[in-house]
């Protein structure tokens, strides 16, 4: 889909604070090979405000032992957007740690702007088929469910 490609390429994404890059990023710690494989072969991501059924794209790539995650989801026919960009510092049994930026714009309400760069935690709970962001109310009083499916 053209919009997804443009979003993933970084176009149509609101500018916000970026996480400061280390001069030499540390390699990603892989503590569980099965979880690493699941994450690398993910089947997209979703923010519940945008759409549970039409997933966005989450691309995991490796660069000299550093795993990077970049993802985006766009509301069909609307302004809602989700964007993730950063590095994965650790992958363990049913969890991973992500250091980077998450931005949510214009969803669930027009004008909503959430943009933060920090260390984030994703985990699989209750035998679900996705990793869920564990920081639920990081922007305002709304609970944002960001899921990366496998």
BAZAZA-184549 format. One record per residue (C-alpha): x, y, z; residue number from 1; residue in three letters. Coordinates in Angstrom, 1 decimal. Example, Ala and Ser with C-alpha at 12.3 -4.5 7.8 and 13.67 -1.06 7.14 Angstrom:
% BAZAZA-184549
{east = 12.3, north = -4.5, up = 7.8, n = 1, res = Ala}
{east = 13.7, north = -1.1, up = 7.1, n = 2, res = Ser}
This chain:
% BAZAZA-184549
{east = 0.0, north = 0.0, up = 0.0, n = 1, res = Unk}
{east = 1.4, north = 3.4, up = -1.0, n = 2, res = Unk}
{east = 0.7, north = 5.2, up = 2.3, n = 3, res = Unk}
{east = 2.3, north = 2.5, up = 4.3, n = 4, res = Unk}
{east = 5.5, north = 2.7, up = 2.2, n = 5, res = Unk}
{east = 5.6, north = 6.4, up = 2.5, n = 6, res = Unk}
{east = 5.1, north = 6.2, up = 6.3, n = 7, res = Unk}
{east = 7.7, north = 3.6, up = 6.7, n = 8, res = Unk}
{east = 10.2, north = 5.7, up = 4.6, n = 9, res = Unk}
{east = 9.7, north = 8.4, up = 7.1, n = 10, res = Unk}
{east = 7.4, north = 10.7, up = 5.1, n = 11, res = Unk}
{east = 4.2, north = 12.0, up = 6.4, n = 12, res = Unk}
{east = 5.5, north = 11.4, up = 10.0, n = 13, res = Unk}
{east = 5.4, north = 14.4, up = 12.3, n = 14, res = Unk}
{east = 8.8, north = 15.5, up = 13.5, n = 15, res = Unk}
{east = 9.5, north = 15.3, up = 17.2, n = 16, res = Unk}
{east = 12.3, north = 14.7, up = 19.6, n = 17, res = Unk}
{east = 14.8, north = 12.0, up = 18.7, n = 18, res = Unk}
{east = 16.7, north = 9.7, up = 20.9, n = 19, res = Unk}
{east = 20.4, north = 10.6, up = 21.0, n = 20, res = Unk}
{east = 22.5, north = 8.0, up = 19.1, n = 21, res = Unk}
{east = 25.4, north = 6.4, up = 20.8, n = 22, res = Unk}
{east = 28.7, north = 6.7, up = 19.0, n = 23, res = Unk}
{east = 29.0, north = 2.9, up = 19.0, n = 24, res = Unk}
{east = 25.7, north = 1.1, up = 19.6, n = 25, res = Unk}
{east = 26.1, north = -2.0, up = 21.7, n = 26, res = Unk}
{east = 25.0, north = -5.3, up = 20.0, n = 27, res = Unk}
{east = 21.5, north = -6.5, up = 20.9, n = 28, res = Unk}
{east = 21.5, north = -9.0, up = 23.7, n = 29, res = Unk}
{east = 19.8, north = -12.2, up = 22.5, n = 30, res = Unk}
{east = 18.8, north = -14.2, up = 25.6, n = 31, res = Unk}
{east = 16.2, north = -16.3, up = 23.8, n = 32, res = Unk}
{east = 16.6, north = -17.4, up = 20.2, n = 33, res = Unk}
{east = 13.0, north = -18.4, up = 19.7, n = 34, res = Unk}
{east = 11.8, north = -15.0, up = 20.8, n = 35, res = Unk}
{east = 14.3, north = -13.3, up = 18.5, n = 36, res = Unk}
{east = 13.1, north = -15.3, up = 15.5, n = 37, res = Unk}
{east = 9.5, north = -14.5, up = 16.3, n = 38, res = Unk}
{east = 10.2, north = -10.8, up = 16.5, n = 39, res = Unk}
{east = 12.3, north = -10.8, up = 13.2, n = 40, res = Unk}
{east = 9.4, north = -12.6, up = 11.4, n = 41, res = Unk}
{east = 6.7, north = -10.4, up = 12.9, n = 42, res = Unk}
{east = 3.3, north = -10.0, up = 11.1, n = 43, res = Unk}
{east = 2.9, north = -6.3, up = 11.6, n = 44, res = Unk}
{east = 1.7, north = -3.9, up = 14.4, n = 45, res = Unk}
{east = -1.4, north = -2.3, up = 15.5, n = 46, res = Unk}
{east = -2.6, north = 0.6, up = 17.7, n = 47, res = Unk}
{east = -6.2, north = -0.1, up = 18.9, n = 48, res = Unk}
{east = -7.3, north = 3.5, up = 18.1, n = 49, res = Unk}
{east = -6.4, north = 3.0, up = 14.4, n = 50, res = Unk}
{east = -7.5, north = -0.5, up = 13.6, n = 51, res = Unk}
{east = -7.2, north = -4.0, up = 15.1, n = 52, res = Unk}
{east = -7.7, north = -5.8, up = 11.8, n = 53, res = Unk}
{east = -5.6, north = -3.8, up = 9.3, n = 54, res = Unk}
{east = -2.1, north = -3.9, up = 10.7, n = 55, res = Unk}
{east = 0.7, north = -1.5, up = 9.9, n = 56, res = Unk}
{east = 4.2, north = -2.6, up = 9.1, n = 57, res = Unk}
{east = 7.0, north = -3.4, up = 11.6, n = 58, res = Unk}
{east = 10.5, north = -4.0, up = 10.0, n = 59, res = Unk}
{east = 13.2, north = -5.6, up = 12.1, n = 60, res = Unk}
{east = 16.7, north = -5.5, up = 10.6, n = 61, res = Unk}
{east = 20.2, north = -6.3, up = 11.9, n = 62, res = Unk}
{east = 23.2, north = -4.0, up = 11.4, n = 63, res = Unk}
{east = 26.5, north = -5.3, up = 12.8, n = 64, res = Unk}
{east = 24.7, north = -7.2, up = 15.6, n = 65, res = Unk}
{east = 22.4, north = -4.3, up = 16.5, n = 66, res = Unk}
{east = 18.7, north = -5.1, up = 15.9, n = 67, res = Unk}
{east = 16.6, north = -2.1, up = 14.7, n = 68, res = Unk}
{east = 12.9, north = -1.7, up = 14.7, n = 69, res = Unk}
{east = 10.9, north = 0.7, up = 12.5, n = 70, res = Unk}
{east = 7.2, north = 0.6, up = 12.2, n = 71, res = Unk}
{east = 4.1, north = 2.6, up = 11.1, n = 72, res = Unk}
{east = 0.4, north = 2.3, up = 10.9, n = 73, res = Unk}
{east = -2.0, north = 4.7, up = 9.2, n = 74, res = Unk}
{east = -5.7, north = 5.1, up = 9.7, n = 75, res = Unk}
{east = -7.5, north = 4.2, up = 6.4, n = 76, res = Unk}
{east = -9.2, north = 7.4, up = 5.3, n = 77, res = Unk}
{east = -8.2, north = 9.3, up = 8.4, n = 78, res = Unk}
{east = -5.4, north = 11.2, up = 10.0, n = 79, res = Unk}
{east = -4.5, north = 8.8, up = 12.8, n = 80, res = Unk}
{east = -0.9, north = 7.6, up = 12.7, n = 81, res = Unk}
{east = 1.5, north = 5.4, up = 14.7, n = 82, res = Unk}
{east = 5.3, north = 5.5, up = 14.3, n = 83, res = Unk}
{east = 8.1, north = 3.6, up = 16.0, n = 84, res = Unk}
{east = 11.9, north = 3.9, up = 15.3, n = 85, res = Unk}
{east = 14.8, north = 2.8, up = 17.3, n = 86, res = Unk}
{east = 17.0, north = -0.1, up = 18.4, n = 87, res = Unk}
{east = 16.3, north = -3.3, up = 20.3, n = 88, res = Unk}
{east = 18.7, north = -3.6, up = 23.2, n = 89, res = Unk}
{east = 17.6, north = -7.0, up = 24.5, n = 90, res = Unk}
{east = 15.4, north = -9.9, up = 23.5, n = 91, res = Unk}
{east = 14.5, north = -12.4, up = 26.2, n = 92, res = Unk}
{east = 11.9, north = -15.2, up = 26.6, n = 93, res = Unk}
{east = 8.6, north = -13.5, up = 25.6, n = 94, res = Unk}
{east = 9.8, north = -9.9, up = 25.9, n = 95, res = Unk}
{east = 12.1, north = -7.3, up = 24.3, n = 96, res = Unk}
{east = 13.4, north = -3.9, up = 25.2, n = 97, res = Unk}
{east = 13.2, north = -1.1, up = 22.7, n = 98, res = Unk}
{east = 15.2, north = 2.2, up = 22.8, n = 99, res = Unk}
{east = 13.7, north = 4.8, up = 20.6, n = 100, res = Unk}
{east = 10.8, north = 7.0, up = 19.6, n = 101, res = Unk}
{east = 7.1, north = 6.2, up = 19.6, n = 102, res = Unk}
{east = 4.8, north = 8.8, up = 18.1, n = 103, res = Unk}
{east = 1.0, north = 8.7, up = 18.0, n = 104, res = Unk}
{east = -0.9, north = 11.5, up = 16.2, n = 105, res = Unk}
{east = -4.5, north = 12.5, up = 15.6, n = 106, res = Unk}
{east = -6.0, north = 9.4, up = 17.2, n = 107, res = Unk}
{east = -8.3, north = 8.6, up = 18.8, n = 108, res = Unk}
{east = -9.0, north = 12.4, up = 18.7, n = 109, res = Unk}
{east = -7.9, north = 14.9, up = 16.1, n = 110, res = Unk}
{east = -5.1, north = 17.0, up = 17.5, n = 111, res = Unk}
{east = -3.8, north = 14.4, up = 19.9, n = 112, res = Unk}
{east = 0.0, north = 14.5, up = 19.8, n = 113, res = Unk}
{east = 2.1, north = 11.9, up = 21.7, n = 114, res = Unk}
{east = 5.8, north = 11.7, up = 20.9, n = 115, res = Unk}
{east = 8.4, north = 10.4, up = 23.2, n = 116, res = Unk}
{east = 11.9, north = 8.8, up = 23.0, n = 117, res = Unk}
{east = 12.9, north = 6.5, up = 25.8, n = 118, res = Unk}
{east = 13.4, north = 2.9, up = 26.8, n = 119, res = Unk}
{east = 10.2, north = 0.9, up = 26.2, n = 120, res = Unk}
{east = 9.2, north = -2.6, up = 27.2, n = 121, res = Unk}
{east = 7.2, north = -5.1, up = 25.1, n = 122, res = Unk}
{east = 6.1, north = -8.5, up = 26.4, n = 123, res = Unk}
{east = 3.8, north = -11.4, up = 25.6, n = 124, res = Unk}
{east = 1.3, north = -12.0, up = 28.3, n = 125, res = Unk}
{east = -1.5, north = -14.6, up = 28.7, n = 126, res = Unk}
{east = -0.3, north = -16.7, up = 25.8, n = 127, res = Unk}
{east = -1.3, north = -14.0, up = 23.3, n = 128, res = Unk}
{east = 0.1, north = -14.0, up = 19.7, n = 129, res = Unk}
{east = 1.7, north = -10.5, up = 20.0, n = 130, res = Unk}
{east = 4.1, north = -8.5, up = 22.0, n = 131, res = Unk}
{east = 2.3, north = -5.6, up = 23.8, n = 132, res = Unk}
{east = 3.8, north = -2.3, up = 24.9, n = 133, res = Unk}
{east = 3.9, north = -2.4, up = 28.7, n = 134, res = Unk}
{east = 3.8, north = 1.4, up = 29.2, n = 135, res = Unk}
{east = 0.1, north = 2.0, up = 28.8, n = 136, res = Unk}
{east = -0.5, north = 5.6, up = 29.8, n = 137, res = Unk}
{east = 2.7, north = 7.2, up = 28.8, n = 138, res = Unk}
{east = 1.3, north = 10.3, up = 27.1, n = 139, res = Unk}
{east = -1.9, north = 11.4, up = 28.7, n = 140, res = Unk}
{east = -4.7, north = 9.7, up = 30.6, n = 141, res = Unk}
{east = -5.6, north = 7.4, up = 27.6, n = 142, res = Unk}
{east = -4.4, north = 3.8, up = 27.5, n = 143, res = Unk}
{east = -2.6, north = 3.0, up = 24.2, n = 144, res = Unk}
{east = -2.3, north = -0.6, up = 23.3, n = 145, res = Unk}
{east = 0.5, north = -1.1, up = 20.8, n = 146, res = Unk}
{east = 0.9, north = -4.7, up = 19.6, n = 147, res = Unk}
{east = 3.5, north = -6.3, up = 17.4, n = 148, res = Unk}
{east = 2.1, north = -9.6, up = 16.0, n = 149, res = Unk}
{east = 3.9, north = -12.8, up = 15.3, n = 150, res = Unk}
